Amino acid sequence: MVAITPRSTARKRPAAASRERAPGRRRIQWTGYLYALPALTVLALFLLVPLGQLVQISLFKWDGLSASTWAGISNYTGILEDPALVSSFAHAFVLVLFYSAIPISLALLLAAVTTRTARLRGVSVFRTILFLPQVVATVVIATAWTAVYAPDGVLNGLLEAVGLQQVTRAWLGDFSTALPAVGLIGSWLETGLCLVLFLAGIGQIPRELYEAAKVDGAGAVREFFAVTLPGLRGQIAVALTLTVIAALRTFDLVYVATHGGPGNATSVPAIEVYNRAFNTGQVGSACAIAVVLTLVILALTYGITRLQPEEEDT
């Protein structure tokens, strides 16, 4: 009896030891997947299945009513062969500058200034005003700015008041100014969102870092580049992701303000998808444009996520 016990325990120890020697192997927690199953089901039904149908339709020539015919990848190659479609993607990347680069730069500047002047009166009201465009419908914003850009609108009125009549024009009707005018609306729209993200990020930066910078004799500019900017790396990546996606998929703002005109001066991929699907009966081509736009957004989003700092293991 005494000899049996050590053998039984000896047989059990290698199995336990083998489990201890493999810390990298983790046991799958199926309970968590069961909790997520309803959400995954809804995601599959309303996102993955329509996305699969979108890819399927993009391989056919179809007007939305009659029988479809096989097209293969001709709808995709047609994107590169159509100058209007190439221009629409180029316009979308120009809007990225207005939707992303300008708002992030302005928001970083405003965040640095407002945090150093937090004790001044009216700062909270200023922050609220900047964030206000985020809670207003884009259609309302586009309608309001269309009135501002009108030939008899506020902008031309201000220019005439300061003696710059030669500069006035129909800003949304001029081929050279229509796209920048739409882009500036996007800049105004996205600046408040970026500012809120950066202010929240600055609140998470340890105060000891700022105090150490002051002890080292750092001024406002050096403090910003040495402490604030590195501390906002994650928030900048989030802001880049949101604003780049907003620029590439913009539709309602352009549709209400210019309908893609004058000519094709402000046409973007989403406008081309709408026109081909509902106006010209090229549903297969519209789906191909949507697929390419989705892939471009995914690629850029993945690249931006590489900028986010890795979380430290606790």
Buried (B, 14 or more C-beta within 10 A) or exposed (E): EEEEEEEEEEEEEEEEEEEEEEEEEEEEEEEEEEEEEEEEEEEEEEEEEEBEEBBEBBBBBBEEEEEBEEBEEBBBEBBEEBEEBEBBBEBBBBBBBBBBBBBBEBBBEBBBEBBBEEEEEEBEEBBEEBBEBEEEEBEEBBEEBBEBBBEEBEBBEEBEEEEEEEEBBBBBBBEEBBBBBBBBBBBBBBBBBBBBBBBEBBEEBEEEBBEEBEEEEBEEEEBBEBBBEEBBEBBBBBBBBBBBBBBBBBBEBBBBBBBBBBEBBBBBBBBBBBBBBEEEBBBBBBBBBBBBBBEBBEEBBEEBEEEBEEEEEE
